[in-house]
Amino acid sequence: MSECQERRFLVDGLNICGKQWRSAGIPAIALHGWLDNAASFDALASALPELHLLALDMPGHGLSDHKPASGNYAIWDDLRFVLAVADQMGWPQFVLLGHSRGAIMASLLAGAAPARISHLICIDGLLPEPQDPTDFPAQLGKYLHDFAQPSRGDTGYASFAEALAARHGATPMSDAAARLIVARGSYRDAAGRVFWRSDRRVKLASPVKLSLLQVQATMAAITAPSLLIVADQGFGRWQAKLPEGLMAKFEIHSIAGEHHCHMDAQALDMARWIREFINRSGVERL
């Protein structure tokens, strides 16, 4: 096997694609952020040669299939795909590494299936910001409204450069990072226009958001050694507002940079922290 190869798994009738680094080492699955894809872990994968790392394109992202017309992208629905892929890899237990939305998925899965997760590593994300339970009807109504709207045609972009500029506008990141994500997350039609591969429905409202009690219960259910890396210009700063003690089980590091800094030079420091964390908490857990 080459250092990195493309992988494809069939789960619930959908092709789930990903990038796999190495054929041996500590089993690890990486989950990308919203509107990103498996390419967002290229830098970390290269800096962590001890990991047998599989970075997935979640459904509706990257090279993976879109869900059927009856499907939606509520975050917990994607957890089944992660476990199904792990089963196909023959991994009863594995390191779970997530960035942003992927970090939220990782934390939820670590709480719901603690026996499967040996180590939990979250980058600039942890759990969704809690919602007041009384907001539930309005949230459900927004979901029903969003999914009832007719699909609008995608006119695409005249060039890769235009698509790249649009991605920069959506989330601040380096040009190198944006190029990796756009290259895997777009395609060019016969006329030369560039279109996103992602399913438009990933942008629609979730039917439910978690309450503070549900967030607390999830945190309490996590048994894996847990590491959180927060970018000082990223999206995870609201976590400082969580009740005291909720983060007690996490080893926490702060790093200079924006939300996608794990794709840039900061990946070297992150890799060192991850390596030390796994070694300190025990590879024998696997």
N, C-alpha and C positions, 0 to 999 in steps of 0.2 A: 504493500500500500504506500502511495506517495504521502508526503508530509500532510497534505490536505486534499480531500476528495469530496465530491458531491455525493450526498446520500438521498435516498427517496424511500418513504415508508407509506404503506397503505393503511389508513385508519378510518373506519366508518365510511368507506367508499371514497375517501379523499386522499390525494397525493400530498404528503407532508414532506417537504424538502429541507435540506440542511447541509451544513459544511462540517466535515469530520476531520479533526487533526489527530494523527497518529492512530495506531492499531493496538496500543497497549498503554498501560499506566492507570492512574486513578480515574475511574469512570465519572464523567461530569457532563451535565446538560446545561446549556446556556439559553436564556430566554431574552429576546430583544424588546425594545420599547415600542411604543405606539407609532405606527407608520414607518418603523425601521425594518430591519431584516437581519439574517444571520451574519452578513458582512460586518456588522457593527462590532463583532468580537474578534476580528482578524488580529488586531494588535495584541490583545490579551492572550489569545491562543498561542501566538508566536513566543510570547514571554513566559509561558507556563508549560514547558516541555514535559513536565511530570504528569500532566493531565491528558487522559484520553477524552478529548473534549468534542462534544457534538453540539453545535449551535443550530437551532431550528429556525426555519421560517414558519411562524405561526399561521394558521389558516387565514386566508385573505391578505397575506403579506408575502413579499419576496416571490419566490418561485412556487410556493404552495398553492393548492387549489383554493378557490372561493367556496364558501358554504352554499348549500342549495338555497333556493328562493325562500324556503320556509325557515332558514336558519338565522341566527343572530350572533353577535360577537360579545355578548355579556362575558365578562372576564372569567367567571368560574366554568363556563362551558368549555373553555380551552384546556382546562386542567386534565381532562380525560385523554387528550391527545398526547400530553407529556408522558403520562403513565403508560399509555399504549406503546409509544416509541421506546421507552425504557424497557418494557417487556420484550419488545422485538430485538433489542440489543442484548437481552439476557442479563440485565442489571437489576437485581432485587433491591439494591441500594446504591445511591449515587450522590455526588456533590451537585447542588443546584445553585446556579449562578444566574442572577437576573439584573437587568438594567431597567429602571423606570417602570413602565407597565409590566415588564418581565419580572422586576423585583416584587411587585405586588402579587403577581401570579405565584412567584416562588414562595413568598411568605404564606399565602393562602394554602398552597399545597403542603408546605412543611407543617402547618397546623392540622390539615385534614388527613394527611397520610404520613404521620411522623416516622413510622417504621421504615419508610422508603428513602428518607433524606438523611444522608450521613453528615453533611455540612451545608449550611445556608449562607449564601453570600449575596448581599444586596448592594447595588450601586445606584445612588441617587434616587432611591425609591424604597418603600417598605410596605405600607398598607394604604389603602385609599383614605383620604381625609374623611373622618366620620360625619354622617349626616343625621340631623335630628329626625327621629322616627316619625314625627308628625308631617315631615315633608314627603313621606312615601306616596300618597295619592298623586301629588303633583309630579313626582319623578316618574311614576308609572304612566301618567297621562302624557308626559313628554315622549316617553318611549313609544306609546301607541300612535301619537301624532307623527313622530319622525318616520316610523316604518310604514305609515299609510301614504306618505308622499310619493309621487311618481319619480322614478329614477331619471335624473337629468343626464343628457348626453355629455360625454367628456370630449371637449374639443382639442385637447392635447396642447403640445408646445411645438413651435417651429424648429427648435433645436435642443440638443442636450444642455447647452448653456442656459437656455431659458428655464428648463426644468430644474437645473441646478440652482438658479436664482430663486425660484419658487420655494425650493426646499430650504434654502438659507432663510427666506422670509418667514417660514413656519417655525423654525427652531434655530437659534444661534448655534453655530458650530463651525469648525475649521473647514476650509475648502477641501482638504484631503478627506476628511470624514464624510462630508456631504457627497463627494464624488463616489465613494464606496457604496453608500446607501442608495444613491440614485441609479448607479450602474446596475445593481441587482434588483432594484425596485421599479424599473421602467423598461419599456420596449419601444421599438421603432416600427411603424407600419410601412406598408408598401410605398406610401407617398413621402416617407421620411419624417413624419411627425412623431413626436415622442409622447407616450402615454404612460401613466402610472399603472403598475401591475396590481396595486392594492385594491381591495373591494371598498367601494364608497361607503358601505354600511358600517365599516369600522369606526366611522365618525359619528354614528347615530347614538342616541341616548341609551344608557343601560336601563333595564326595567326597575332595578333595585340598587340602592347604595347602602353600605353597611352602617350600622349605628355604632356608637362608642362601645357599647356592651359587646357587640359582635367582634369589633376590633380587639378588645381586651381578651375575649375568650380565645380568639385565634392566636394571639401572642402567648397566652398561657399554655396552649396546646403544643407549641413548638418545643421539641426536645433536642433538636440538633444544635451543636455549637453554631453560633450565629455571628456574622460579621456584617457591618454596615459601613459603607464608604459614601460620604456626602460631599458633593461638589459645592464649594462656597458660593458659586454663582449659579447653582443648579436649581432643581425643582423640589428638593427634599427638605428645604429649610423649615417648612411648616411642622415637621416632626418635633422640633424643639418645643412646640406648644402642647404636645401630648402630656397627659397626667404624669407626674413624677413617679418613677418606678416602672413604667410600662416598657422602657427600653433597657431595663437592668440586665437582661440576659445577653445583650448585644455588645460585642467589642466594636467600638466606633472610631473611625478615622475620618478626618476632614482633609480635603485636598483642594488646592487652588485650581480653578477652572470652571468651565461651563458644563452643562448637562451631559454632553457627549465627550467629555475629556478622557474617558476610558479608551477612546479611539486614537488618541494623540500620545504625545511623549509621556503624559502622566501614567500611561499603562504600565510603564516599568516599575514605578513606585507601587501601584496597585497590585501588580503581580508579586512583588516582594512581600507585601502585607498578606496577600492570599496564601502564598507558599508558607510563610511563617505561621499563619493562623491554622492551616491544615496540619502542619507538622506538630504544632503545640497542642491542638485538640485531639490529635490521634488518628493516623491513617488506619489503625487497627479496627476502627469502627466499621470499615467497609468489608 
